[in-house]
Amino acid sequence: MALADYITDNFGQIKSQLGWSDSVQLVTITEKTLEMYGVSTEAEATDTRKLHAIADVAVWRQALADVSLDYNFSADGASYSRSQQADMIRKNLNDAITEAVAYSANYAIGYSTSDDHPDWTE
C-alpha cells in the first residue's frame, strides 16, 4: 500500500476536515515521513510498521500546524472553543510519538546487572 493510500485510509476524516489535498499536504506529509525514516523513496522504506508509525507522527504534526492559529472567541452570547481541536490533535501527536520512538536511531533500552545503586535498595 502506498503511503498516500495509508494516510487516506487511516486519516480520511482529518484529511477532509482540514481540507487537505493530495497534491499539497499529502505530498508534504509523505516527504516528511521519508525524511524522518531516513530514506529518499518509499521503495527504500522496507519496514512497513516503522513507516506507518512515522507517518502517523507526520500526519498529526501537519494537523497541529494547520489548526495552531485557531482561537477561542465569544459572539452573540455564545462561546466557541476552537483551541479544543488543537488540544486533541496534540494528544494524538504525543500518542503517535510514543509509538514511533521505538524506531528512532537514538532509542535504546539499557540494563545493568550491577547492584551498586544505593538508592535502589530498601
LUMSEVO-763847 format. One record per atom (N, C-alpha, C, O): atom name; x, y, z. Coordinates in steps of 0.2 Angstrom, whole numbers, plus 5000, padded with zeros to 4 digits. Atoms other than C-alpha are relative to their C-alpha. Example, Ala and Ser with C-alpha at 12.3 -4.5 7.8 and 13.67 -1.06 7.14 Angstrom:
<atoms>
{atom N	u 5004	v 4994	w 5000}
{atom CA	u 5062	v 4978	w 5039}
{atom C	u 5004	v 5006	w 5000}
{atom O	u 5009	v 5005	w 5003}
{atom N	u 4996	v 4994	w 4999}
{atom CA	u 5068	v 4995	w 5036}
{atom C	u 4996	v 5005	w 5003}
{atom O	u 4999	v 5011	w 5004}
</atoms>
This chain:
<atoms>
{atom N	u 5004	v 4994	w 5000}
{atom CA	u 5000	v 5000	w 5000}
{atom C	u 5004	v 5006	w 5000}
{atom O	u 5009	v 5007	w 5004}
{atom N	u 4996	v 4994	w 5000}
{atom CA	u 5007	v 5017	w 4995}
{atom C	u 4998	v 5004	w 5006}
{atom O	u 4993	v 5004	w 5009}
{atom N	u 5000	v 4996	w 4994}
{atom CA	u 5010	v 5029	w 5009}
{atom C	u 4994	v 5005	w 5000}
{atom O	u 4990	v 5006	w 5005}
{atom N	u 5005	v 4996	w 5001}
{atom CA	u 4997	v 5041	w 5002}
{atom C	u 4993	v 4997	w 5001}
{atom O	u 4988	v 4999	w 5004}
{atom N	u 5006	v 5004	w 4999}
{atom CA	u 4984	v 5027	w 5002}
{atom C	u 4999	v 4999	w 5008}
{atom O	u 4994	v 4999	w 5010}
{atom N	u 5001	v 5001	w 4993}
{atom CA	u 4988	v 5023	w 5020}
{atom C	u 4998	v 5006	w 5004}
{atom O	u 4993	v 5005	w 5008}
{atom N	u 5002	v 4994	w 4996}
{atom CA	u 4986	v 5041	w 5026}
{atom C	u 4993	v 5001	w 4998}
{atom O	u 4989	v 5003	w 5003}
{atom N	u 5007	v 4999	w 5002}
{atom CA	u 4969	v 5042	w 5016}
{atom C	u 4996	v 4995	w 5004}
{atom O	u 4991	v 4997	w 5006}
{atom N	u 5004	v 5005	w 4997}
{atom CA	u 4963	v 5026	w 5023}
{atom C	u 4999	v 5001	w 5008}
{atom O	u 4994	v 5000	w 5011}
{atom N	u 5000	v 5000	w 4993}
{atom CA	u 4968	v 5029	w 5041}
{atom C	u 4998	v 5007	w 5003}
{atom O	u 4997	v 5008	w 5009}
{atom N	u 5001	v 4993	w 4998}
{atom CA	u 4966	v 5048	w 5042}
{atom C	u 4995	v 5004	w 4995}
{atom O	u 4996	v 5010	w 4995}
{atom N	u 5005	v 4997	w 5004}
{atom CA	u 4952	v 5052	w 5030}
{atom C	u 4996	v 5005	w 5003}
{atom O	u 4995	v 5010	w 4999}
{atom N	u 5004	v 4995	w 4997}
{atom CA	u 4942	v 5061	w 5042}
{atom C	u 5004	v 5007	w 5001}
{atom O	u 5001	v 5012	w 5000}
{atom N	u 4996	v 4994	w 4999}
{atom CA	u 4956	v 5073	w 5047}
{atom C	u 5002	v 5003	w 4993}
{atom O	u 5001	v 5009	w 4993}
{atom N	u 4999	v 4997	w 5007}
{atom CA	u 4960	v 5075	w 5028}
{atom C	u 4995	v 5004	w 4998}
{atom O	u 4995	v 5009	w 4995}
{atom N	u 5006	v 4996	w 5003}
{atom CA	u 4943	v 5080	w 5024}
{atom C	u 4998	v 5006	w 5005}
{atom O	u 4997	v 5012	w 5002}
{atom N	u 5002	v 4994	w 4995}
{atom CA	u 4940	v 5091	w 5040}
{atom C	u 5005	v 5006	w 4999}
{atom O	u 5003	v 5012	w 4999}
{atom N	u 4995	v 4994	w 5000}
{atom CA	u 4956	v 5101	w 5037}
{atom C	u 5001	v 5002	w 4992}
{atom O	u 5005	v 5006	w 4991}
{atom N	u 4999	v 4998	w 5007}
{atom CA	u 4954	v 5102	w 5018}
{atom C	u 5006	v 4998	w 4996}
{atom O	u 5008	v 5002	w 4992}
{atom N	u 4993	v 5001	w 5003}
{atom CA	u 4970	v 5093	w 5013}
{atom C	u 4999	v 4997	w 4993}
{atom O	u 4994	v 4994	w 4992}
{atom N	u 5001	v 5002	w 5007}
{atom CA	u 4973	v 5090	w 4995}
{atom C	u 5006	v 4995	w 4999}
{atom O	u 5011	v 4995	w 5003}
{atom N	u 4995	v 5005	w 5001}
{atom CA	u 4983	v 5075	w 4988}
{atom C	u 5006	v 5003	w 4997}
{atom O	u 5012	v 5000	w 4998}
{atom N	u 4994	v 4997	w 5003}
{atom CA	u 4995	v 5087	w 4979}
{atom C	u 5004	v 5004	w 5004}
{atom O	u 5009	v 5006	w 5003}
{atom N	u 4996	v 4995	w 4996}
{atom CA	u 5000	v 5098	w 4993}
{atom C	u 5001	v 4997	w 5007}
{atom O	u 5007	v 4995	w 5008}
{atom N	u 4998	v 5003	w 4993}
{atom CA	u 4998	v 5091	w 5011}
{atom C	u 5002	v 4993	w 5000}
{atom O	u 5007	v 4991	w 5004}
{atom N	u 4998	v 5007	w 5000}
{atom CA	u 4999	v 5073	w 5007}
{atom C	u 5007	v 4999	w 4997}
{atom O	u 5011	v 4995	w 4999}
{atom N	u 4993	v 5000	w 5002}
{atom CA	u 5015	v 5076	w 4997}
{atom C	u 5005	v 5002	w 5005}
{atom O	u 5010	v 4999	w 5006}
{atom N	u 4996	v 4998	w 4995}
{atom CA	u 5022	v 5086	w 5011}
{atom C	u 5001	v 4995	w 5006}
{atom O	u 5006	v 4994	w 5008}
{atom N	u 5000	v 5005	w 4995}
{atom CA	u 5017	v 5073	w 5024}
{atom C	u 5005	v 4994	w 4998}
{atom O	u 5009	v 4991	w 5002}
{atom N	u 4996	v 5006	w 5003}
{atom CA	u 5025	v 5059	w 5013}
{atom C	u 5007	v 5002	w 5000}
{atom O	u 5011	v 4998	w 5002}
{atom N	u 4993	v 4998	w 5000}
{atom CA	u 5041	v 5069	w 5011}
{atom C	u 5003	v 5000	w 5007}
{atom O	u 5008	v 4998	w 5008}
{atom N	u 4998	v 5000	w 4993}
{atom CA	u 5042	v 5072	w 5029}
{atom C	u 5001	v 4993	w 5003}
{atom O	u 5006	v 4992	w 5007}
{atom N	u 5000	v 5007	w 4998}
{atom CA	u 5039	v 5054	w 5033}
{atom C	u 5006	v 4997	w 4998}
{atom O	u 5010	v 4994	w 5002}
{atom N	u 4994	v 5003	w 5002}
{atom CA	u 5053	v 5048	w 5022}
{atom C	u 5006	v 5003	w 5002}
{atom O	u 5011	v 5000	w 5004}
{atom N	u 4994	v 4997	w 4997}
{atom CA	u 5065	v 5061	w 5029}
{atom C	u 5001	v 4997	w 5007}
{atom O	u 5007	v 4996	w 5008}
{atom N	u 4999	v 5003	w 4994}
{atom CA	u 5061	v 5055	w 5046}
{atom C	u 5002	v 4993	w 5000}
{atom O	u 5006	v 4991	w 5005}
{atom N	u 4998	v 5007	w 5000}
{atom CA	u 5063	v 5037	w 5041}
{atom C	u 5007	v 4999	w 4998}
{atom O	u 5011	v 4995	w 5000}
{atom N	u 4993	v 5000	w 5002}
{atom CA	u 5080	v 5041	w 5033}
{atom C	u 5001	v 4998	w 4993}
{atom O	u 5006	v 4995	w 4992}
{atom N	u 5000	v 5002	w 5007}
{atom CA	u 5076	v 5037	w 5015}
{atom C	u 4998	v 5005	w 4995}
{atom O	u 4995	v 5010	w 4997}
{atom N	u 5002	v 4995	w 5005}
{atom CA	u 5073	v 5046	w 4999}
{atom C	u 4994	v 4998	w 4996}
{atom O	u 4990	v 5002	w 4994}
{atom N	u 5006	v 5002	w 5004}
{atom CA	u 5059	v 5035	w 4991}
{atom C	u 4997	v 4995	w 5005}
{atom O	u 4999	v 4992	w 5009}
{atom N	u 5004	v 5005	w 4996}
{atom CA	u 5045	v 5024	w 4998}
{atom C	u 5003	v 4993	w 4999}
{atom O	u 5002	v 4989	w 5003}
{atom N	u 4998	v 5007	w 5002}
{atom CA	u 5053	v 5009	w 4989}
{atom C	u 5006	v 4998	w 5005}
{atom O	u 5007	v 4992	w 5006}
{atom N	u 4995	v 5001	w 4996}
{atom CA	u 5068	v 5011	w 5001}
{atom C	u 4998	v 4999	w 5007}
{atom O	u 5001	v 4996	w 5012}
{atom N	u 5002	v 5001	w 4994}
{atom CA	u 5057	v 5011	w 5016}
{atom C	u 4997	v 4993	w 5001}
{atom O	u 4991	v 4992	w 4999}
{atom N	u 5002	v 5007	w 5000}
{atom CA	u 5056	v 4992	w 5019}
{atom C	u 4996	v 4998	w 5006}
{atom O	u 4993	v 4992	w 5006}
{atom N	u 5004	v 5002	w 4994}
{atom CA	u 5049	v 4991	w 5037}
{atom C	u 4993	v 5004	w 5000}
{atom O	u 4993	v 5010	w 5002}
{atom N	u 5007	v 4997	w 5000}
{atom CA	u 5030	v 4995	w 5035}
{atom C	u 4998	v 5002	w 5006}
{atom O	u 4995	v 5008	w 5007}
{atom N	u 5002	v 4998	w 4994}
{atom CA	u 5027	v 4996	w 5053}
{atom C	u 5003	v 5007	w 5002}
{atom O	u 5000	v 5011	w 5005}
{atom N	u 4996	v 4994	w 4999}
{atom CA	u 5041	v 5009	w 5055}
{atom C	u 4997	v 5006	w 4996}
{atom O	u 4996	v 5011	w 4999}
{atom N	u 5002	v 4994	w 5005}
{atom CA	u 5035	v 5019	w 5040}
{atom C	u 4993	v 5002	w 5002}
{atom O	u 4992	v 5008	w 5002}
{atom N	u 5006	v 4998	w 4998}
{atom CA	u 5017	v 5019	w 5046}
{atom C	u 5000	v 5004	w 5007}
{atom O	u 4996	v 5009	w 5008}
{atom N	u 4999	v 4997	w 4994}
{atom CA	u 5022	v 5024	w 5064}
{atom C	u 5003	v 5007	w 4999}
{atom O	u 5000	v 5012	w 5002}
{atom N	u 4997	v 4993	w 5002}
{atom CA	u 5032	v 5039	w 5057}
{atom C	u 4995	v 5004	w 4996}
{atom O	u 4995	v 5010	w 4998}
{atom N	u 5005	v 4997	w 5004}
{atom CA	u 5018	v 5043	w 5045}
{atom C	u 4995	v 5003	w 5005}
{atom O	u 4993	v 5009	w 5004}
{atom N	u 5005	v 4997	w 4995}
{atom CA	u 5006	v 5045	w 5060}
{atom C	u 5003	v 5006	w 5003}
{atom O	u 4999	v 5011	w 5004}
{atom N	u 4997	v 4994	w 4997}
{atom CA	u 5018	v 5057	w 5068}
{atom C	u 5000	v 5006	w 4995}
{atom O	u 4998	v 5012	w 4997}
{atom N	u 5000	v 4995	w 5005}
{atom CA	u 5020	v 5067	w 5052}
{atom C	u 4993	v 5003	w 4999}
{atom O	u 4992	v 5009	w 4998}
{atom N	u 5007	v 4998	w 5001}
{atom CA	u 5001	v 5067	w 5050}
{atom C	u 4997	v 5005	w 5005}
{atom O	u 4995	v 5010	w 5004}
{atom N	u 5003	v 4996	w 4995}
{atom CA	u 4997	v 5074	w 5067}
{atom C	u 5004	v 5006	w 5001}
{atom O	u 5001	v 5012	w 5003}
{atom N	u 4997	v 4994	w 5000}
{atom CA	u 5011	v 5087	w 5066}
{atom C	u 4997	v 5005	w 4995}
{atom O	u 4997	v 5011	w 4996}
{atom N	u 5003	v 4996	w 5005}
{atom CA	u 5004	v 5093	w 5050}
{atom C	u 4993	v 5003	w 5002}
{atom O	u 4991	v 5009	w 5001}
{atom N	u 5007	v 4998	w 4997}
{atom CA	u 4986	v 5094	w 5058}
{atom C	u 5001	v 5005	w 5005}
{atom O	u 4997	v 5010	w 5005}
{atom N	u 4999	v 4995	w 4994}
{atom CA	u 4993	v 5103	w 5073}
{atom C	u 5002	v 5007	w 4997}
{atom O	u 5000	v 5012	w 4999}
{atom N	u 4998	v 4994	w 5004}
{atom CA	u 5002	v 5116	w 5061}
{atom C	u 4994	v 5003	w 4997}
{atom O	u 4993	v 5009	w 4997}
{atom N	u 5005	v 4997	w 5003}
{atom CA	u 4986	v 5118	w 5052}
{atom C	u 4995	v 5004	w 5004}
{atom O	u 4991	v 5008	w 5002}
{atom N	u 5005	v 4997	w 4995}
{atom CA	u 4975	v 5122	w 5067}
{atom C	u 5003	v 5005	w 5005}
{atom O	u 5000	v 5007	w 5010}
{atom N	u 4997	v 4996	w 4994}
{atom CA	u 4988	v 5131	w 5078}
{atom C	u 4998	v 5007	w 5000}
{atom O	u 4999	v 5010	w 5006}
{atom N	u 5002	v 4993	w 4999}
{atom CA	u 4982	v 5148	w 5074}
{atom C	u 4992	v 5001	w 5001}
{atom O	u 4990	v 5007	w 5002}
{atom N	u 5007	v 5000	w 4998}
{atom CA	u 4964	v 5144	w 5078}
{atom C	u 4999	v 5003	w 5007}
{atom O	u 5004	v 5002	w 5011}
{atom N	u 5001	v 4997	w 4994}
{atom CA	u 4957	v 5154	w 5093}
{atom C	u 4993	v 4999	w 5003}
{atom O	u 4989	v 4998	w 4999}
{atom N	u 5007	v 5000	w 4996}
{atom CA	u 4943	v 5155	w 5106}
{atom C	u 4997	v 5007	w 4999}
{atom O	u 5001	v 5012	w 4999}
{atom N	u 5004	v 4994	w 5000}
{atom CA	u 4930	v 5168	w 5104}
{atom C	u 4993	v 4999	w 5003}
{atom O	u 4990	v 4994	w 5003}
{atom N	u 5007	v 5000	w 4998}
{atom CA	u 4913	v 5173	w 5110}
{atom C	u 4997	v 5006	w 4996}
{atom O	u 5000	v 5011	w 4994}
{atom N	u 5004	v 4996	w 5004}
{atom CA	u 4900	v 5181	w 5100}
{atom C	u 4992	v 4999	w 5001}
{atom O	u 4990	v 4993	w 5001}
{atom N	u 5008	v 5000	w 4999}
{atom CA	u 4881	v 5185	w 5102}
{atom C	u 4998	v 4995	w 5006}
{atom O	u 4993	v 4991	w 5005}
{atom N	u 5002	v 5004	w 4994}
{atom CA	u 4881	v 5177	w 5119}
{atom C	u 5002	v 4992	w 5000}
{atom O	u 5001	v 4989	w 5004}
{atom N	u 4998	v 5007	w 5001}
{atom CA	u 4889	v 5160	w 5113}
{atom C	u 5008	v 5000	w 5000}
{atom O	u 5011	v 5005	w 4998}
{atom N	u 4993	v 5001	w 5000}
{atom CA	u 4907	v 5154	w 5116}
{atom C	u 5002	v 4995	w 4996}
{atom O	u 4999	v 4990	w 4996}
{atom N	u 4998	v 5005	w 5004}
{atom CA	u 4917	v 5145	w 5104}
{atom C	u 5008	v 4998	w 5002}
{atom O	u 5012	v 5003	w 5002}
{atom N	u 4994	v 5002	w 4997}
{atom CA	u 4932	v 5135	w 5110}
{atom C	u 5004	v 4996	w 4994}
{atom O	u 5004	v 4990	w 4994}
{atom N	u 4997	v 5004	w 5006}
{atom CA	u 4942	v 5131	w 5094}
{atom C	u 5007	v 4997	w 5002}
{atom O	u 5009	v 4993	w 4998}
{atom N	u 4994	v 5002	w 4998}
{atom CA	u 4958	v 5128	w 5104}
{atom C	u 4999	v 4992	w 5002}
{atom O	u 5004	v 4989	w 5003}
{atom N	u 5001	v 5007	w 4998}
{atom CA	u 4950	v 5111	w 5109}
{atom C	u 5002	v 4996	w 4995}
{atom O	u 5005	v 4990	w 4997}
{atom N	u 4998	v 5004	w 5006}
{atom CA	u 4954	v 5104	w 5092}
{atom C	u 5007	v 4999	w 5001}
{atom O	u 5010	v 4994	w 5000}
{atom N	u 4993	v 5001	w 5000}
{atom CA	u 4972	v 5108	w 5094}
{atom C	u 5002	v 4996	w 5006}
{atom O	u 5007	v 4992	w 5006}
{atom N	u 4999	v 5004	w 4994}
{atom CA	u 4972	v 5100	w 5112}
{atom C	u 4999	v 4993	w 4998}
{atom O	u 5004	v 4989	w 5000}
{atom N	u 5001	v 5007	w 5002}
{atom CA	u 4965	v 5084	w 5104}
{atom C	u 5005	v 4998	w 4995}
{atom O	u 5008	v 4992	w 4996}
{atom N	u 4995	v 5002	w 5005}
{atom CA	u 4977	v 5084	w 5090}
{atom C	u 5007	v 4999	w 5004}
{atom O	u 5011	v 4995	w 5002}
{atom N	u 4994	v 5001	w 4996}
{atom CA	u 4992	v 5087	w 5102}
{atom C	u 5000	v 4994	w 5004}
{atom O	u 5005	v 4990	w 5004}
{atom N	u 5001	v 5006	w 4997}
{atom CA	u 4986	v 5072	w 5112}
{atom C	u 5002	v 4994	w 4995}
{atom O	u 5006	v 4990	w 4997}
{atom N	u 4998	v 5005	w 5005}
{atom CA	u 4986	v 5061	w 5096}
{atom C	u 5007	v 5000	w 4998}
{atom O	u 5010	v 4995	w 4997}
{atom N	u 4993	v 4999	w 5002}
{atom CA	u 5003	v 5068	w 5091}
{atom C	u 5004	v 4997	w 5006}
{atom O	u 5009	v 4993	w 5004}
{atom N	u 4996	v 5003	w 4995}
{atom CA	u 5010	v 5063	w 5108}
{atom C	u 4999	v 4992	w 5000}
{atom O	u 5004	v 4989	w 5001}
{atom N	u 5001	v 5007	w 5000}
{atom CA	u 5002	v 5046	w 5107}
{atom C	u 5004	v 4997	w 4994}
{atom O	u 5007	v 4991	w 4995}
{atom N	u 4996	v 5002	w 5006}
{atom CA	u 5010	v 5044	w 5089}
{atom C	u 5007	v 5000	w 5001}
{atom O	u 5011	v 4995	w 4999}
{atom N	u 4993	v 5000	w 4999}
{atom CA	u 5027	v 5049	w 5095}
{atom C	u 5002	v 4995	w 5005}
{atom O	u 5007	v 4992	w 5004}
{atom N	u 4999	v 5005	w 4996}
{atom CA	u 5026	v 5037	w 5109}
{atom C	u 5001	v 4993	w 4996}
{atom O	u 5005	v 4989	w 4998}
{atom N	u 4999	v 5006	w 5004}
{atom CA	u 5023	v 5023	w 5097}
{atom C	u 5006	v 5000	w 4995}
{atom O	u 5009	v 4995	w 4994}
{atom N	u 4995	v 5000	w 5005}
{atom CA	u 5036	v 5029	w 5084}
{atom C	u 5007	v 5000	w 5003}
{atom O	u 5012	v 4999	w 5000}
{atom N	u 4994	v 4999	w 4997}
{atom CA	u 5050	v 5032	w 5097}
{atom C	u 5004	v 4993	w 4999}
{atom O	u 5010	v 4994	w 4999}
{atom N	u 4996	v 5007	w 5000}
{atom CA	u 5055	v 5013	w 5096}
{atom C	u 5004	v 5000	w 4994}
{atom O	u 5009	v 4996	w 4993}
{atom N	u 4997	v 5000	w 5006}
{atom CA	u 5060	v 5016	w 5078}
{atom C	u 5005	v 5005	w 4999}
{atom O	u 5009	v 5006	w 4994}
{atom N	u 4995	v 4994	w 5000}
{atom CA	u 5072	v 5031	w 5082}
{atom C	u 5007	v 4997	w 5001}
{atom O	u 5008	v 4992	w 5005}
{atom N	u 4993	v 5002	w 5000}
{atom CA	u 5090	v 5028	w 5079}
{atom C	u 5003	v 5001	w 5007}
{atom O	u 5008	v 4998	w 5009}
{atom N	u 4998	v 4998	w 4993}
{atom CA	u 5093	v 5036	w 5096}
{atom C	u 4997	v 4997	w 5006}
{atom O	u 4999	v 4998	w 5011}
{atom N	u 5004	v 5003	w 4994}
{atom CA	u 5081	v 5025	w 5106}
{atom C	u 5004	v 4994	w 5002}
{atom O	u 5006	v 4989	w 4997}
{atom N	u 4997	v 5006	w 4998}
{atom CA	u 5089	v 5012	w 5116}
{atom C	u 4998	v 4998	w 5008}
{atom O	u 4997	v 5003	w 5011}
{atom N	u 5002	v 5002	w 4993}
{atom CA	u 5084	v 5002	w 5132}
{atom C	u 5006	v 4997	w 5003}
{atom O	u 5009	v 4992	w 5000}
{atom N	u 4994	v 5003	w 4997}
{atom CA	u 5099	v 4998	w 5143}
{atom C	u 4998	v 4997	w 5007}
{atom O	u 4993	v 4998	w 5010}
{atom N	u 5001	v 5003	w 4994}
{atom CA	u 5100	v 4987	w 5158}
{atom C	u 5007	v 4999	w 5004}
{atom O	u 5012	v 4999	w 5000}
{atom N	u 4994	v 5002	w 4997}
{atom CA	u 5113	v 4983	w 5171}
{atom C	u 4999	v 4995	w 5005}
{atom O	u 4994	v 4994	w 5009}
{atom N	u 5001	v 5005	w 4995}
{atom CA	u 5116	v 4968	w 5182}
{atom C	u 5004	v 5002	w 5006}
{atom O	u 5004	v 4999	w 5011}
{atom N	u 4996	v 4997	w 4994}
{atom CA	u 5126	v 4979	w 5194}
{atom C	u 4995	v 5002	w 5006}
{atom O	u 4989	v 5004	w 5004}
{atom N	u 5004	v 4998	w 4995}
{atom CA	u 5118	v 4981	w 5211}
{atom C	u 5003	v 5005	w 5005}
{atom O	u 5001	v 5006	w 5011}
{atom N	u 4996	v 4995	w 4996}
{atom CA	u 5129	v 4996	w 5217}
{atom C	u 4996	v 5006	w 4999}
{atom O	u 4999	v 5012	w 4999}
{atom N	u 5004	v 4994	w 5000}
{atom CA	u 5114	v 5008	w 5216}
{atom C	u 4997	v 5001	w 5007}
{atom O	u 4991	v 4998	w 5008}
{atom N	u 5003	v 4999	w 4993}
{atom CA	u 5111	v 5013	w 5235}
{atom C	u 4993	v 5002	w 5000}
{atom O	u 4989	v 5001	w 5005}
{atom N	u 5007	v 4997	w 5000}
{atom CA	u 5095	v 5022	w 5230}
{atom C	u 4995	v 4995	w 4998}
{atom O	u 4989	v 4997	w 4998}
{atom N	u 5004	v 5005	w 5003}
{atom CA	u 5088	v 5006	w 5223}
{atom C	u 4998	v 4995	w 5006}
{atom O	u 4994	v 4990	w 5005}
{atom N	u 5001	v 5005	w 4995}
{atom CA	u 5089	v 4996	w 5239}
{atom C	u 4995	v 5003	w 5006}
{atom O	u 4993	v 5009	w 5006}
{atom N	u 5005	v 4999	w 4994}
{atom CA	u 5077	v 4995	w 5254}
{atom C	u 5004	v 5003	w 5006}
{atom O	u 5000	v 5005	w 5011}
</atoms>
